[in-house]
Amino acid sequence: MCCKGFTKRILPFFLTFAVGLFIASFFVSIAAPSFQIPNRGSR
């Protein structure tokens, strides 16, 4: 019985989180940022 209550609380959270990520993907890039430092001229 404890698993039923756990599922009722967690499942809506994950569904809302997935829908939020889907909507946010239209406005921002969700991919990991690349931290490449641009070359400021060769020495």
mmCIF file of the N, C-alpha and C atoms, coordinates in Angstrom:
data_MODEL
# 
_entry.id   MODEL 
# 
loop_
_atom_site.group_PDB 
_atom_site.id 
_atom_site.type_symbol 
_atom_site.label_atom_id 
_atom_site.label_alt_id 
_atom_site.label_comp_id 
_atom_site.label_asym_id 
_atom_site.label_entity_id 
_atom_site.label_seq_id 
_atom_site.pdbx_PDB_ins_code 
_atom_site.Cartn_x 
_atom_site.Cartn_y 
_atom_site.Cartn_z 
_atom_site.occupancy 
_atom_site.B_iso_or_equiv 
_atom_site.pdbx_formal_charge 
_atom_site.auth_seq_id 
_atom_site.auth_comp_id 
_atom_site.auth_asym_id 
_atom_site.auth_atom_id 
_atom_site.pdbx_PDB_model_num 
ATOM 1   N N  . MET A 1 1  ? 0.811  -1.215 0.000   1.00 0.00 ? 1  MET A N  1 
ATOM 2   C CA . MET A 1 1  ? 0.000  0.000  0.000   1.00 0.00 ? 1  MET A CA 1 
ATOM 3   C C  . MET A 1 1  ? 0.848  1.271  0.000   1.00 0.00 ? 1  MET A C  1 
ATOM 4   N N  . CYS A 1 2  ? 2.036  1.178  0.594   1.00 0.00 ? 2  CYS A N  1 
ATOM 5   C CA . CYS A 1 2  ? 2.866  2.389  0.647   1.00 0.00 ? 2  CYS A CA 1 
ATOM 6   C C  . CYS A 1 2  ? 3.331  2.789  -0.753  1.00 0.00 ? 2  CYS A C  1 
ATOM 7   N N  . CYS A 1 3  ? 3.503  1.812  -1.619  1.00 0.00 ? 3  CYS A N  1 
ATOM 8   C CA . CYS A 1 3  ? 3.963  2.113  -2.978  1.00 0.00 ? 3  CYS A CA 1 
ATOM 9   C C  . CYS A 1 3  ? 2.889  2.843  -3.784  1.00 0.00 ? 3  CYS A C  1 
ATOM 10  N N  . LYS A 1 4  ? 1.639  2.575  -3.491  1.00 0.00 ? 4  LYS A N  1 
ATOM 11  C CA . LYS A 1 4  ? 0.548  3.232  -4.207  1.00 0.00 ? 4  LYS A CA 1 
ATOM 12  C C  . LYS A 1 4  ? 0.534  4.735  -3.914  1.00 0.00 ? 4  LYS A C  1 
ATOM 13  N N  . GLY A 1 5  ? 0.698  5.093  -2.639  1.00 0.00 ? 5  GLY A N  1 
ATOM 14  C CA . GLY A 1 5  ? 0.756  6.515  -2.267  1.00 0.00 ? 5  GLY A CA 1 
ATOM 15  C C  . GLY A 1 5  ? 1.991  7.187  -2.820  1.00 0.00 ? 5  GLY A C  1 
ATOM 16  N N  . PHE A 1 6  ? 3.106  6.453  -2.827  1.00 0.00 ? 6  PHE A N  1 
ATOM 17  C CA . PHE A 1 6  ? 4.358  6.990  -3.371  1.00 0.00 ? 6  PHE A CA 1 
ATOM 18  C C  . PHE A 1 6  ? 4.208  7.293  -4.854  1.00 0.00 ? 6  PHE A C  1 
ATOM 19  N N  . THR A 1 7  ? 3.571  6.381  -5.574  1.00 0.00 ? 7  THR A N  1 
ATOM 20  C CA . THR A 1 7  ? 3.356  6.573  -7.009  1.00 0.00 ? 7  THR A CA 1 
ATOM 21  C C  . THR A 1 7  ? 2.423  7.745  -7.272  1.00 0.00 ? 7  THR A C  1 
ATOM 22  N N  . LYS A 1 8  ? 1.410  7.893  -6.442  1.00 0.00 ? 8  LYS A N  1 
ATOM 23  C CA . LYS A 1 8  ? 0.461  8.992  -6.638  1.00 0.00 ? 8  LYS A CA 1 
ATOM 24  C C  . LYS A 1 8  ? 1.116  10.355 -6.429  1.00 0.00 ? 8  LYS A C  1 
ATOM 25  N N  . ARG A 1 9  ? 2.185  10.405 -5.647  1.00 0.00 ? 9  ARG A N  1 
ATOM 26  C CA . ARG A 1 9  ? 2.866  11.684 -5.410  1.00 0.00 ? 9  ARG A CA 1 
ATOM 27  C C  . ARG A 1 9  ? 3.979  11.929 -6.429  1.00 0.00 ? 9  ARG A C  1 
ATOM 28  N N  . ILE A 1 10 ? 4.703  10.885 -6.791  1.00 0.00 ? 10 ILE A N  1 
ATOM 29  C CA . ILE A 1 10 ? 5.881  11.056 -7.647  1.00 0.00 ? 10 ILE A CA 1 
ATOM 30  C C  . ILE A 1 10 ? 5.513  11.141 -9.129  1.00 0.00 ? 10 ILE A C  1 
ATOM 31  N N  . LEU A 1 11 ? 4.565  10.332 -9.568  1.00 0.00 ? 11 LEU A N  1 
ATOM 32  C CA . LEU A 1 11 ? 4.205  10.310 -10.990 1.00 0.00 ? 11 LEU A CA 1 
ATOM 33  C C  . LEU A 1 11 ? 3.751  11.675 -11.511 1.00 0.00 ? 11 LEU A C  1 
ATOM 34  N N  . PRO A 1 12 ? 2.870  12.403 -10.822 1.00 0.00 ? 12 PRO A N  1 
ATOM 35  C CA . PRO A 1 12 ? 2.503  13.739 -11.315 1.00 0.00 ? 12 PRO A CA 1 
ATOM 36  C C  . PRO A 1 12 ? 3.687  14.705 -11.354 1.00 0.00 ? 12 PRO A C  1 
ATOM 37  N N  . PHE A 1 13 ? 4.609  14.565 -10.395 1.00 0.00 ? 13 PHE A N  1 
ATOM 38  C CA . PHE A 1 13 ? 5.796  15.423 -10.401 1.00 0.00 ? 13 PHE A CA 1 
ATOM 39  C C  . PHE A 1 13 ? 6.618  15.202 -11.663 1.00 0.00 ? 13 PHE A C  1 
ATOM 40  N N  . PHE A 1 14 ? 6.896  13.944 -11.985 1.00 0.00 ? 14 PHE A N  1 
ATOM 41  C CA . PHE A 1 14 ? 7.698  13.654 -13.174 1.00 0.00 ? 14 PHE A CA 1 
ATOM 42  C C  . PHE A 1 14 ? 6.978  14.028 -14.461 1.00 0.00 ? 14 PHE A C  1 
ATOM 43  N N  . LEU A 1 15 ? 5.674  13.839 -14.499 1.00 0.00 ? 15 LEU A N  1 
ATOM 44  C CA . LEU A 1 15 ? 4.922  14.242 -15.689 1.00 0.00 ? 15 LEU A CA 1 
ATOM 45  C C  . LEU A 1 15 ? 4.970  15.759 -15.879 1.00 0.00 ? 15 LEU A C  1 
ATOM 46  N N  . THR A 1 16 ? 4.796  16.504 -14.785 1.00 0.00 ? 16 THR A N  1 
ATOM 47  C CA . THR A 1 16 ? 4.866  17.963 -14.861 1.00 0.00 ? 16 THR A CA 1 
ATOM 48  C C  . THR A 1 16 ? 6.262  18.418 -15.248 1.00 0.00 ? 16 THR A C  1 
ATOM 49  N N  . PHE A 1 17 ? 7.276  17.761 -14.700 1.00 0.00 ? 17 PHE A N  1 
ATOM 50  C CA . PHE A 1 17 ? 8.661  18.095 -15.026 1.00 0.00 ? 17 PHE A CA 1 
ATOM 51  C C  . PHE A 1 17 ? 8.944  17.857 -16.510 1.00 0.00 ? 17 PHE A C  1 
ATOM 52  N N  . ALA A 1 18 ? 8.464  16.745 -17.049 1.00 0.00 ? 18 ALA A N  1 
ATOM 53  C CA . ALA A 1 18 ? 8.675  16.423 -18.463 1.00 0.00 ? 18 ALA A CA 1 
ATOM 54  C C  . ALA A 1 18 ? 7.968  17.423 -19.367 1.00 0.00 ? 18 ALA A C  1 
ATOM 55  N N  . VAL A 1 19 ? 6.741  17.795 -19.013 1.00 0.00 ? 19 VAL A N  1 
ATOM 56  C CA . VAL A 1 19 ? 6.010  18.785 -19.811 1.00 0.00 ? 19 VAL A CA 1 
ATOM 57  C C  . VAL A 1 19 ? 6.710  20.142 -19.736 1.00 0.00 ? 19 VAL A C  1 
ATOM 58  N N  . GLY A 1 20 ? 7.216  20.498 -18.570 1.00 0.00 ? 20 GLY A N  1 
ATOM 59  C CA . GLY A 1 20 ? 7.951  21.754 -18.420 1.00 0.00 ? 20 GLY A CA 1 
ATOM 60  C C  . GLY A 1 20 ? 9.218  21.787 -19.261 1.00 0.00 ? 20 GLY A C  1 
ATOM 61  N N  . LEU A 1 21 ? 9.950  20.680 -19.285 1.00 0.00 ? 21 LEU A N  1 
ATOM 62  C CA . LEU A 1 21 ? 11.148 20.615 -20.131 1.00 0.00 ? 21 LEU A CA 1 
ATOM 63  C C  . LEU A 1 21 ? 10.786 20.701 -21.602 1.00 0.00 ? 21 LEU A C  1 
ATOM 64  N N  . PHE A 1 22 ? 9.698  20.060 -21.975 1.00 0.00 ? 22 PHE A N  1 
ATOM 65  C CA . PHE A 1 22 ? 9.267  20.096 -23.368 1.00 0.00 ? 22 PHE A CA 1 
ATOM 66  C C  . PHE A 1 22 ? 8.925  21.519 -23.796 1.00 0.00 ? 22 PHE A C  1 
ATOM 67  N N  . ILE A 1 23 ? 8.196  22.247 -22.960 1.00 0.00 ? 23 ILE A N  1 
ATOM 68  C CA . ILE A 1 23 ? 7.818  23.626 -23.283 1.00 0.00 ? 23 ILE A CA 1 
ATOM 69  C C  . ILE A 1 23 ? 9.048  24.533 -23.271 1.00 0.00 ? 23 ILE A C  1 
ATOM 70  N N  . ALA A 1 24 ? 9.947  24.323 -22.301 1.00 0.00 ? 24 ALA A N  1 
ATOM 71  C CA . ALA A 1 24 ? 11.153 25.159 -22.212 1.00 0.00 ? 24 ALA A CA 1 
ATOM 72  C C  . ALA A 1 24 ? 12.075 24.932 -23.409 1.00 0.00 ? 24 ALA A C  1 
ATOM 73  N N  . SER A 1 25 ? 12.032 23.742 -23.997 1.00 0.00 ? 25 SER A N  1 
ATOM 74  C CA . SER A 1 25 ? 12.917 23.447 -25.127 1.00 0.00 ? 25 SER A CA 1 
ATOM 75  C C  . SER A 1 25 ? 12.599 24.310 -26.344 1.00 0.00 ? 25 SER A C  1 
ATOM 76  N N  . PHE A 1 26 ? 11.397 24.881 -26.398 1.00 0.00 ? 26 PHE A N  1 
ATOM 77  C CA . PHE A 1 26 ? 11.075 25.779 -27.499 1.00 0.00 ? 26 PHE A CA 1 
ATOM 78  C C  . PHE A 1 26 ? 11.763 27.136 -27.343 1.00 0.00 ? 26 PHE A C  1 
ATOM 79  N N  . PHE A 1 27 ? 12.098 27.508 -26.113 1.00 0.00 ? 27 PHE A N  1 
ATOM 80  C CA . PHE A 1 27 ? 12.634 28.838 -25.850 1.00 0.00 ? 27 PHE A CA 1 
ATOM 81  C C  . PHE A 1 27 ? 14.137 28.852 -25.595 1.00 0.00 ? 27 PHE A C  1 
ATOM 82  N N  . VAL A 1 28 ? 14.676 27.802 -24.999 1.00 0.00 ? 28 VAL A N  1 
ATOM 83  C CA . VAL A 1 28 ? 16.111 27.730 -24.706 1.00 0.00 ? 28 VAL A CA 1 
ATOM 84  C C  . VAL A 1 28 ? 16.648 26.373 -25.113 1.00 0.00 ? 28 VAL A C  1 
ATOM 85  N N  . SER A 1 29 ? 17.954 26.305 -25.295 1.00 0.00 ? 29 SER A N  1 
ATOM 86  C CA . SER A 1 29 ? 18.586 25.035 -25.615 1.00 0.00 ? 29 SER A CA 1 
ATOM 87  C C  . SER A 1 29 ? 18.853 24.287 -24.314 1.00 0.00 ? 29 SER A C  1 
ATOM 88  N N  . ILE A 1 30 ? 18.377 23.071 -24.227 1.00 0.00 ? 30 ILE A N  1 
ATOM 89  C CA . ILE A 1 30 ? 18.540 22.281 -23.006 1.00 0.00 ? 30 ILE A CA 1 
ATOM 90  C C  . ILE A 1 30 ? 19.857 21.506 -23.036 1.00 0.00 ? 30 ILE A C  1 
ATOM 91  N N  . ALA A 1 31 ? 20.536 21.470 -24.170 1.00 0.00 ? 31 ALA A N  1 
ATOM 92  C CA . ALA A 1 31 ? 21.787 20.731 -24.286 1.00 0.00 ? 31 ALA A CA 1 
ATOM 93  C C  . ALA A 1 31 ? 22.843 21.330 -23.363 1.00 0.00 ? 31 ALA A C  1 
ATOM 94  N N  . ALA A 1 32 ? 23.794 20.505 -22.972 1.00 0.00 ? 32 ALA A N  1 
ATOM 95  C CA . ALA A 1 32 ? 24.873 20.947 -22.086 1.00 0.00 ? 32 ALA A CA 1 
ATOM 96  C C  . ALA A 1 32 ? 25.708 22.012 -22.791 1.00 0.00 ? 32 ALA A C  1 
ATOM 97  N N  . PRO A 1 33 ? 26.053 23.071 -22.093 1.00 0.00 ? 33 PRO A N  1 
ATOM 98  C CA . PRO A 1 33 ? 26.841 24.135 -22.719 1.00 0.00 ? 33 PRO A CA 1 
ATOM 99  C C  . PRO A 1 33 ? 28.275 23.689 -22.977 1.00 0.00 ? 33 PRO A C  1 
ATOM 100 N N  . SER A 1 34 ? 28.873 24.218 -24.019 1.00 0.00 ? 34 SER A N  1 
ATOM 101 C CA . SER A 1 34 ? 30.278 23.921 -24.306 1.00 0.00 ? 34 SER A CA 1 
ATOM 102 C C  . SER A 1 34 ? 31.124 25.087 -23.797 1.00 0.00 ? 34 SER A C  1 
ATOM 103 N N  . PHE A 1 35 ? 32.097 24.772 -22.979 1.00 0.00 ? 35 PHE A N  1 
ATOM 104 C CA . PHE A 1 35 ? 32.946 25.796 -22.379 1.00 0.00 ? 35 PHE A CA 1 
ATOM 105 C C  . PHE A 1 35 ? 34.261 25.904 -23.137 1.00 0.00 ? 35 PHE A C  1 
ATOM 106 N N  . GLN A 1 36 ? 34.156 26.181 -24.430 1.00 0.00 ? 36 GLN A N  1 
ATOM 107 C CA . GLN A 1 36 ? 35.353 26.337 -25.231 1.00 0.00 ? 36 GLN A CA 1 
ATOM 108 C C  . GLN A 1 36 ? 35.778 27.799 -25.210 1.00 0.00 ? 36 GLN A C  1 
ATOM 109 N N  . ILE A 1 37 ? 37.044 28.012 -24.854 1.00 0.00 ? 37 ILE A N  1 
ATOM 110 C CA . ILE A 1 37 ? 37.574 29.373 -24.801 1.00 0.00 ? 37 ILE A CA 1 
ATOM 111 C C  . ILE A 1 37 ? 38.027 29.752 -26.209 1.00 0.00 ? 37 ILE A C  1 
ATOM 112 N N  . PRO A 1 38 ? 37.507 30.855 -26.736 1.00 0.00 ? 38 PRO A N  1 
ATOM 113 C CA . PRO A 1 38 ? 37.924 31.252 -28.097 1.00 0.00 ? 38 PRO A CA 1 
ATOM 114 C C  . PRO A 1 38 ? 39.396 31.623 -28.147 1.00 0.00 ? 38 PRO A C  1 
ATOM 115 N N  . ASN A 1 39 ? 40.011 31.293 -29.252 1.00 0.00 ? 39 ASN A N  1 
ATOM 116 C CA . ASN A 1 39 ? 41.435 31.581 -29.437 1.00 0.00 ? 39 ASN A CA 1 
ATOM 117 C C  . ASN A 1 39 ? 41.612 33.077 -29.708 1.00 0.00 ? 39 ASN A C  1 
ATOM 118 N N  . ARG A 1 40 ? 42.415 33.734 -28.893 1.00 0.00 ? 40 ARG A N  1 
ATOM 119 C CA . ARG A 1 40 ? 42.625 35.181 -29.049 1.00 0.00 ? 40 ARG A CA 1 
ATOM 120 C C  . ARG A 1 40 ? 43.895 35.495 -29.831 1.00 0.00 ? 40 ARG A C  1 
ATOM 121 N N  . GLY A 1 41 ? 44.222 34.675 -30.772 1.00 0.00 ? 41 GLY A N  1 
ATOM 122 C CA . GLY A 1 41 ? 45.435 34.891 -31.574 1.00 0.00 ? 41 GLY A CA 1 
ATOM 123 C C  . GLY A 1 41 ? 46.537 33.961 -31.133 1.00 0.00 ? 41 GLY A C  1 
ATOM 124 N N  . SER A 1 42 ? 47.301 33.499 -32.087 1.00 0.00 ? 42 SER A N  1 
ATOM 125 C CA . SER A 1 42 ? 48.381 32.574 -31.754 1.00 0.00 ? 42 SER A CA 1 
ATOM 126 C C  . SER A 1 42 ? 49.621 33.346 -31.303 1.00 0.00 ? 42 SER A C  1 
ATOM 127 N N  . ARG A 1 43 ? 50.378 32.732 -30.426 1.00 0.00 ? 43 ARG A N  1 
ATOM 128 C CA . ARG A 1 43 ? 51.594 33.387 -29.917 1.00 0.00 ? 43 ARG A CA 1 
ATOM 129 C C  . ARG A 1 43 ? 52.819 32.644 -30.380 1.00 0.00 ? 43 ARG A C  1 
# 
